[in-house]
Amino acid sequence: MEPLRFNLEQSDIPTHWYNVVADMPKPPAPTFGPDNKPVPLEKMAAIFPMALLEQEVSAERWIAIPEPVREIYRLWRPSPLIRAKRLEELLGTPARIYYKNEGVSPAGSHKPNTAVAQAYYNSQAGIRRLTTETGAGQWGSSIAFAGQMFGIEVRVFMVRVSYQQKPFRRSMMRTWGAEVIASPSSLTQTGRDYLAKDSENPGSLGIAISEAVEEAASRADTNYALGSVLNHVALHQTIIGLEAKKQFDLAGDWPDMVFAPCGGGSSFAGAAFPFLADNAAGGKNGKLVRLVAVEPASCPSLTKGLYAYDYGDASGFTPIMKMYTLGHDFMPPGIHAGGLRYHGNSPLVSQLYHEGLIEAISVPQLATFESGVMFARAEGIIPAPESNHAIRAAIDEALRCKETGEAKTLFVNLTGHGHFDMAAYDRYFDGALDDHPYSEEALSTSLRHLPQVG
Ligand SMILES: Cc1ncc(COP(=O)(O)O)c(C=O)c1O
């Protein structure tokens, strides 16, 4: 029987994360503070442990994964690489489609890969309390779980629209001992300001980040944890691509193209960066891998944003980073892929995109649900709405292969399962979803509000 699953042993869990900075043609663009000067690490130490800040600025190619982190990874890693043979047959494509199922983690997504590492380094630094934001609830549940593993209390500011749409994500976070607050909230000045303007504000990741950072900065016992965007988060996620490379060797295959959903960029970074290492060295057996970030058409930071300095949050508490952005006060439409509703993108992903080393495309909401349902009916797994973006792009490529007769190998980062997103699937079946195009006028207004740097 032809194998469909490519499983590694627990001893194959990578011992090091891969840092793409070592292979970038230019060093990462510096990050600035409100005073227009590069931000010193000590300043960031008010909300992050030094070990993570050192990773944030490191240019070392390989960074050792601490043994206590690997111990916890062992609960679900290595995650399986699966050949989507039934989907290939359904599409009638000569392409071979593989997916890495990150939905097997306790929280149901790739996010615990960094949550566990972040909770560990904070616990080593003596921190007993963390604040964070969450969109769809995937990150919040991951850090709630990770906090529980290391005895850390967690408060999660959850984007209000997701708080209402996903009550069971809230229950998960509470099960792992976290406190969940709908954002914008009345607990912070940021939240109160937004509520004063609009008491029905649906919230956004940018606002929730502001609330979590504001609280962490005002309390000595509390640090802040971010689920995406930053270099250390991208670093921790590379465990996905590193495992996948070993699994493709087992399968005797190698991807032509990698697809991952792209919100803040961490799951894309995790799947793609380890292949970029090969590309930088001329490609495996001379074969370069195309790396494709897939974003929602309603929140298209890479494909429609500007490569400019901007804040990582809505209110301007974070340092100013060079990234593709829609403007920090851009309010993304309320699509169901809550984890992709972010105005900016990872500075590393942005720089690599700017330099032409990776690609990006955007897909509309209805097409993503259509492909998620197709995937579920062929492969059994019901994907998260975010993951549906990568699946859509891979299906489109597989259909192109059908036209041309090319037998490309396509690798999808299936970043999570959709078990807590069934209300969104129901809305799709009931014809109650639309594509939620963004407003061009709102975009040009928010792009006028970028901070001036340099
Ligand atoms: C399942 C899933 N996939 C993808 C993402 C997008 O985030 P990132 O771009 O950091 O991977 C999220 C974010 O919450 C998510 O929950």
The ligand as a MOL file (V3000), in Angstrom:
LIG
                    3D

  0  0  0     0  0            999 V3000
M  V30 BEGIN CTAB
M  V30 COUNTS 16 16 0 0 0
M  V30 BEGIN ATOM
M  V30 1 C -5.0780 28.4220 12.5240 0
M  V30 2 C -4.3270 29.6840 12.2410 0
M  V30 3 N -3.6230 29.7650 11.1090 0
M  V30 4 C -2.9510 30.8910 10.7890 0
M  V30 5 C -2.9860 32.0020 11.6150 0
M  V30 6 C -2.2870 33.2370 11.1710 0
M  V30 7 O -1.2970 33.6940 11.9940 0
M  V30 8 P 0.1920 33.7120 11.5180 0
M  V30 9 O 0.2520 34.4970 10.2680 0
M  V30 10 O 0.9830 34.2640 12.6130 0
M  V30 11 O 0.5120 32.2920 11.2950 0
M  V30 12 C -3.6910 31.9450 12.8120 0
M  V30 13 C -3.7120 33.0910 13.7520 0
M  V30 14 O -4.3860 33.1330 14.7210 0
M  V30 15 C -4.3700 30.7570 13.1410 0
M  V30 16 O -5.0650 30.6670 14.2630 0
M  V30 END ATOM
M  V30 BEGIN BOND
M  V30 1 1 1 2
M  V30 2 1 2 3
M  V30 3 2 2 15
M  V30 4 2 3 4
M  V30 5 1 4 5
M  V30 6 1 5 6
M  V30 7 2 5 12
M  V30 8 1 6 7
M  V30 9 1 7 8
M  V30 10 2 8 9
M  V30 11 1 8 10
M  V30 12 1 8 11
M  V30 13 1 12 13
M  V30 14 1 12 15
M  V30 15 2 13 14
M  V30 16 1 15 16
M  V30 END BOND
M  V30 END CTAB
M  END
